Amino acid sequence: MDPLPTHRLLVVDDISKAILLVSNPSGKIVAEQPLPHGFSLVDITVNYDLNEAYLALAGNGGSGLLASFSLNTLVCSNEFAIPHPAQFTRLPTSHTFILADPDGHLYLTSAAKEPIVLDKPDGAGCCVGLVATESLIYGVWEAIGGGVLGMFDITGHQLYKRFFGATPTNLIADQHGRLFIPFTISPFSGEGLVVLSCQALDDFSNTIITQCQHCSATAPVYPIHVVITASGNTAYIANEEAGHINIVDLQARHTVGIISLGQSVSRLGLLPGENFAIASSNMFANLCLIDLVNKRLVAFTDERETLSPFAVIA
């Protein structure tokens, strides 16, 4: 097995209610700070300079909080109130954030101004994924019989909407101008991955089916997260119910391998070099280290109860 690459990992321990910065491969906790009292983690994102992390936190009674932490010390440098976040992302090079509340309504917010309510696509229910570029915001929502894909400008104007006949579970963007929508069974589909060009949102011809409708009806695998290699040629799809990962050739558009983990997996992150991945689990509250070359589980944590969101910092 290749040596584990040097990297840092940002995670939240649910027992101590603290954010941890871990230096790997040593596994040493180099910084630890408590989360704001009374709030629970929804998501984590890190800025492009790799010096600050942003945590979207949910409180009671529809409240929310956005907190900024230095990646050198983990000291909280700023925090401000936001609507209750169910999904969360940020504009790439600014301190402007986009979130969706539990009803699927979108908000554009920052520390300097009151949240701006964005349009919600007609027929859209719960928002299951958000991504943003410098000038555009993309989101996917559950809908009756399938899902809705929407695109907005940063003033909140809706530019595009499309219904599709599969139930989306997430939305991920890569560095090649593509959107990826993992989906689970609906009345009209099996399970798999929608692959879209941001320049051709109507072209669903690259959709990849990883499990047919008949098999999904009896034993859904529930694709929930995907990571893409830097080359853009390979996707790793985390299947939460099945506890395995599909390895997908994006050019050939089919599964070329499966990594069985033996436990539920909810989120993936590639480590530098792309020979290893980290997976988290909502069900087991732990992290797995996966050898992608030999297609096997290497290790998992058992001393902490880590929440599903995490960030790999190269």
HUWORA-V813712 format. One record per residue. OMEGA is omega in degrees with one decimal (999 if undefined). BURIAL is # if it has 24 or more other ideal C-beta (glycine too) atoms within 12 Angstrom, else .. D_LAST is the distance of its C-alpha to the last C-alpha in Angstrom with 1 decimal. Layout:
omega=OMEGA burial=BURIAL d_last=D_LAST
omega=OMEGA burial=BURIAL d_last=D_LAST
//
This chain:
omega=177.7 burial=. d_last=20.1
omega=176.4 burial=. d_last=17.2
omega=179.7 burial=. d_last=15.3
omega=-177.5 burial=# d_last=12.3
omega=176.5 burial=. d_last=9.0
omega=177.9 burial=. d_last=7.4
omega=172.3 burial=# d_last=4.8
omega=-178.1 burial=# d_last=6.4
omega=178.1 burial=# d_last=8.7
omega=-176.9 burial=# d_last=11.1
omega=175.9 burial=# d_last=14.5
omega=177.6 burial=# d_last=18.1
omega=-175.4 burial=# d_last=20.9
omega=179.8 burial=. d_last=24.1
omega=-178.6 burial=. d_last=26.4
omega=-177.5 burial=. d_last=25.6
omega=-176.5 burial=. d_last=24.5
omega=173.3 burial=# d_last=21.6
omega=-174.6 burial=# d_last=17.9
omega=170.7 burial=# d_last=15.8
omega=-173.2 burial=# d_last=12.5
omega=176.4 burial=# d_last=11.9
omega=179.6 burial=. d_last=10.4
omega=17.6 burial=# d_last=10.2
omega=-177.1 burial=. d_last=12.0
omega=-176.2 burial=. d_last=14.5
omega=-177.7 burial=. d_last=14.6
omega=173.3 burial=. d_last=15.6
omega=-175.2 burial=# d_last=15.9
omega=176.4 burial=. d_last=15.2
omega=-179.6 burial=# d_last=16.5
omega=179.8 burial=. d_last=18.8
omega=178.8 burial=# d_last=20.8
omega=171.8 burial=. d_last=23.5
omega=173.8 burial=# d_last=23.4
omega=-174.2 burial=# d_last=26.3
omega=174.9 burial=. d_last=29.4
omega=-178.7 burial=. d_last=30.9
omega=178.2 burial=# d_last=27.9
omega=-174.4 burial=# d_last=25.8
omega=171.9 burial=# d_last=22.4
omega=-179.8 burial=# d_last=22.4
omega=179.1 burial=# d_last=18.8
omega=168.3 burial=# d_last=15.5
omega=-177.4 burial=# d_last=13.7
omega=-178.8 burial=# d_last=11.2
omega=-173.5 burial=# d_last=12.3
omega=176.6 burial=. d_last=11.2
omega=178.7 burial=. d_last=11.1
omega=177.6 burial=. d_last=8.5
omega=-179.0 burial=. d_last=11.5
omega=176.6 burial=# d_last=13.4
omega=-180.0 burial=# d_last=13.6
omega=-179.9 burial=# d_last=16.8
omega=171.5 burial=# d_last=18.7
omega=-173.1 burial=# d_last=21.7
omega=179.7 burial=# d_last=24.3
omega=177.4 burial=# d_last=27.7
omega=179.4 burial=# d_last=30.8
omega=172.9 burial=. d_last=34.5
omega=177.5 burial=. d_last=37.0
omega=-178.8 burial=. d_last=34.8
omega=176.4 burial=. d_last=32.8
omega=-179.6 burial=# d_last=29.1
omega=172.1 burial=# d_last=26.7
omega=-175.7 burial=# d_last=23.6
omega=176.7 burial=# d_last=21.8
omega=-179.8 burial=# d_last=19.1
omega=173.8 burial=# d_last=17.1
omega=178.6 burial=# d_last=15.6
omega=172.9 burial=# d_last=12.1
omega=-174.4 burial=. d_last=13.6
omega=-171.8 burial=. d_last=16.7
omega=173.5 burial=# d_last=16.6
omega=178.4 burial=. d_last=20.0
omega=-176.4 burial=# d_last=21.2
omega=-179.0 burial=. d_last=21.9
omega=171.9 burial=. d_last=23.8
omega=177.8 burial=. d_last=25.3
omega=-176.0 burial=# d_last=27.9
omega=175.4 burial=# d_last=29.9
omega=170.4 burial=# d_last=29.3
omega=-178.3 burial=# d_last=31.2
omega=-176.0 burial=# d_last=30.3
omega=169.7 burial=# d_last=27.1
omega=172.2 burial=# d_last=27.0
omega=-170.8 burial=# d_last=24.3
omega=170.6 burial=# d_last=22.0
omega=-179.0 burial=# d_last=19.9
omega=171.7 burial=# d_last=19.6
omega=-165.2 burial=# d_last=20.5
omega=-173.3 burial=# d_last=17.4
omega=178.2 burial=. d_last=18.2
omega=176.3 burial=. d_last=20.7
omega=176.5 burial=. d_last=21.5
omega=-172.5 burial=# d_last=23.6
omega=176.4 burial=# d_last=23.0
omega=177.5 burial=# d_last=24.8
omega=174.2 burial=# d_last=25.8
omega=176.9 burial=# d_last=28.4
omega=-176.2 burial=# d_last=30.9
omega=177.7 burial=. d_last=32.2
omega=177.1 burial=. d_last=35.0
omega=177.6 burial=# d_last=32.7
omega=-178.1 burial=# d_last=33.5
omega=177.0 burial=# d_last=30.8
omega=171.6 burial=# d_last=30.3
omega=-171.3 burial=# d_last=28.7
omega=172.9 burial=# d_last=28.0
omega=-179.5 burial=# d_last=26.7
omega=-171.5 burial=. d_last=27.6
omega=-174.7 burial=. d_last=30.2
omega=176.1 burial=. d_last=32.3
omega=179.6 burial=. d_last=33.7
omega=175.6 burial=# d_last=32.1
omega=178.8 burial=# d_last=33.5
omega=176.5 burial=. d_last=34.6
omega=174.8 burial=# d_last=33.8
omega=170.6 burial=# d_last=36.0
omega=-178.8 burial=# d_last=35.6
omega=176.2 burial=# d_last=36.6
omega=178.4 burial=. d_last=40.1
omega=-178.0 burial=. d_last=40.1
omega=176.6 burial=# d_last=36.5
omega=-179.5 burial=# d_last=35.9
omega=175.3 burial=# d_last=32.7
omega=-177.9 burial=# d_last=29.6
omega=178.7 burial=# d_last=26.9
omega=178.2 burial=# d_last=24.2
omega=168.4 burial=# d_last=23.2
omega=-177.4 burial=# d_last=21.0
omega=167.6 burial=# d_last=21.6
omega=179.0 burial=# d_last=21.5
omega=-172.8 burial=. d_last=22.8
omega=-175.2 burial=. d_last=26.3
omega=177.4 burial=# d_last=26.5
omega=178.2 burial=# d_last=25.9
omega=177.4 burial=# d_last=26.2
omega=172.2 burial=# d_last=27.2
omega=-177.2 burial=# d_last=28.7
omega=167.1 burial=# d_last=31.4
omega=177.7 burial=# d_last=33.5
omega=178.0 burial=# d_last=37.1
omega=178.5 burial=. d_last=40.4
omega=-178.9 burial=. d_last=40.3
omega=-177.4 burial=# d_last=36.8
omega=178.5 burial=# d_last=34.2
omega=172.6 burial=# d_last=33.9
omega=179.4 burial=# d_last=31.4
omega=175.3 burial=# d_last=31.6
omega=-175.8 burial=# d_last=30.4
omega=166.6 burial=# d_last=31.0
omega=-172.4 burial=. d_last=30.7
omega=169.4 burial=# d_last=29.3
omega=179.1 burial=. d_last=32.9
omega=-179.0 burial=# d_last=33.2
omega=179.3 burial=. d_last=35.5
omega=-177.8 burial=# d_last=35.3
omega=-173.2 burial=. d_last=35.1
omega=173.7 burial=# d_last=34.9
omega=176.3 burial=# d_last=35.7
omega=170.7 burial=# d_last=36.1
omega=173.4 burial=# d_last=37.2
omega=-168.3 burial=# d_last=36.2
omega=174.2 burial=# d_last=37.6
omega=-177.9 burial=# d_last=34.7
omega=-177.0 burial=# d_last=33.1
omega=177.3 burial=# d_last=29.5
omega=-176.5 burial=# d_last=27.0
omega=174.7 burial=# d_last=23.9
omega=-177.9 burial=# d_last=22.7
omega=174.6 burial=# d_last=19.4
omega=174.0 burial=# d_last=18.8
omega=-176.7 burial=# d_last=17.0
omega=179.8 burial=. d_last=16.5
omega=176.8 burial=. d_last=19.8
omega=-179.8 burial=. d_last=22.0
omega=173.2 burial=# d_last=22.6
omega=179.7 burial=# d_last=23.1
omega=-179.5 burial=# d_last=23.0
omega=171.2 burial=# d_last=25.4
omega=-177.7 burial=# d_last=25.6
omega=177.7 burial=# d_last=29.2
omega=-168.9 burial=# d_last=31.6
omega=171.0 burial=# d_last=35.3
omega=175.7 burial=# d_last=37.7
omega=-174.2 burial=. d_last=41.5
omega=-172.9 burial=. d_last=40.6
omega=165.9 burial=# d_last=37.6
omega=-179.1 burial=# d_last=35.9
omega=-179.9 burial=# d_last=32.1
omega=-172.4 burial=# d_last=29.3
omega=171.1 burial=# d_last=27.0
omega=177.0 burial=# d_last=28.1
omega=-175.4 burial=# d_last=26.4
omega=166.1 burial=# d_last=27.4
omega=177.2 burial=. d_last=27.1
omega=178.4 burial=# d_last=26.8
omega=-176.8 burial=. d_last=29.7
omega=-173.7 burial=. d_last=31.9
omega=179.6 burial=# d_last=31.5
omega=-175.0 burial=. d_last=34.9
omega=179.3 burial=. d_last=34.0
omega=-174.1 burial=# d_last=33.3
omega=179.6 burial=. d_last=34.3
omega=177.5 burial=# d_last=30.9
omega=-177.0 burial=# d_last=30.9
omega=177.8 burial=# d_last=30.0
omega=178.0 burial=# d_last=32.1
omega=173.9 burial=# d_last=30.6
omega=-174.9 burial=# d_last=33.5
omega=-176.8 burial=. d_last=37.0
omega=-179.0 burial=. d_last=38.9
omega=179.8 burial=. d_last=41.3
omega=-179.6 burial=. d_last=38.7
omega=-178.9 burial=# d_last=36.7
omega=-178.3 burial=. d_last=39.9
omega=-178.1 burial=. d_last=40.4
omega=179.9 burial=. d_last=36.9
omega=178.7 burial=# d_last=34.1
omega=176.5 burial=# d_last=30.6
omega=171.4 burial=# d_last=29.1
omega=-173.1 burial=# d_last=26.1
omega=-178.7 burial=# d_last=23.8
omega=-179.3 burial=# d_last=20.3
omega=170.6 burial=# d_last=18.8
omega=-175.5 burial=# d_last=15.5
omega=177.1 burial=# d_last=15.9
omega=-177.6 burial=# d_last=14.6
omega=178.3 burial=. d_last=13.7
omega=-177.2 burial=. d_last=17.2
omega=-174.7 burial=. d_last=18.7
omega=-173.5 burial=. d_last=21.0
omega=174.3 burial=# d_last=19.9
omega=172.7 burial=# d_last=19.6
omega=-175.9 burial=# d_last=19.1
omega=176.4 burial=# d_last=21.4
omega=178.6 burial=# d_last=21.5
omega=-169.3 burial=# d_last=25.2
omega=-177.0 burial=# d_last=25.8
omega=-175.9 burial=# d_last=29.5
omega=-178.3 burial=# d_last=29.4
omega=175.6 burial=# d_last=26.4
omega=-177.3 burial=# d_last=25.1
omega=171.7 burial=# d_last=22.7
omega=170.6 burial=# d_last=24.2
omega=-172.1 burial=# d_last=22.7
omega=170.7 burial=# d_last=24.1
omega=-174.4 burial=# d_last=24.9
omega=176.4 burial=# d_last=24.8
omega=177.8 burial=. d_last=27.2
omega=177.7 burial=. d_last=29.7
omega=172.7 burial=. d_last=29.1
omega=179.9 burial=. d_last=29.6
omega=-179.9 burial=# d_last=28.0
omega=178.4 burial=. d_last=27.5
omega=178.1 burial=. d_last=26.4
omega=175.4 burial=. d_last=26.0
omega=180.0 burial=# d_last=23.9
omega=-178.0 burial=. d_last=26.0
omega=179.2 burial=# d_last=24.4
omega=175.4 burial=. d_last=27.7
omega=-179.9 burial=# d_last=26.5
omega=179.7 burial=# d_last=25.8
omega=-171.6 burial=# d_last=22.2
omega=-176.7 burial=# d_last=21.3
omega=-179.3 burial=# d_last=17.7
omega=171.7 burial=# d_last=15.0
omega=178.0 burial=# d_last=11.2
omega=174.2 burial=# d_last=9.9
omega=178.4 burial=# d_last=7.5
omega=-176.2 burial=. d_last=6.2
omega=174.1 burial=. d_last=9.8
omega=173.3 burial=# d_last=11.3
omega=179.9 burial=. d_last=13.7
omega=174.7 burial=# d_last=12.8
omega=170.8 burial=# d_last=12.6
omega=175.2 burial=# d_last=13.0
omega=174.9 burial=# d_last=16.2
omega=-175.6 burial=# d_last=18.0
omega=173.6 burial=# d_last=21.7
omega=-174.8 burial=# d_last=24.0
omega=-173.1 burial=. d_last=26.9
omega=177.3 burial=# d_last=25.7
omega=177.7 burial=# d_last=23.2
omega=176.5 burial=# d_last=20.8
omega=175.7 burial=# d_last=17.6
omega=169.5 burial=# d_last=17.8
omega=-173.8 burial=# d_last=15.8
omega=173.8 burial=# d_last=16.9
omega=-176.3 burial=# d_last=17.5
omega=179.7 burial=# d_last=17.6
omega=-178.6 burial=. d_last=19.4
omega=172.9 burial=. d_last=22.2
omega=-179.7 burial=. d_last=22.1
omega=172.8 burial=. d_last=22.4
omega=-177.9 burial=# d_last=21.3
omega=-175.8 burial=# d_last=20.1
omega=172.8 burial=. d_last=20.0
omega=-179.6 burial=# d_last=20.2
omega=178.0 burial=# d_last=20.3
omega=-177.8 burial=. d_last=23.8
omega=-179.3 burial=. d_last=24.0
omega=171.1 burial=# d_last=22.5
omega=-175.2 burial=# d_last=23.2
omega=177.6 burial=# d_last=20.0
omega=-172.4 burial=# d_last=20.4
omega=-179.8 burial=# d_last=19.1
omega=174.2 burial=# d_last=16.7
omega=177.3 burial=# d_last=13.1
omega=173.1 burial=# d_last=9.7
omega=-177.9 burial=# d_last=6.4
omega=-176.0 burial=# d_last=3.8
omega=999 burial=. d_last=0.0
//
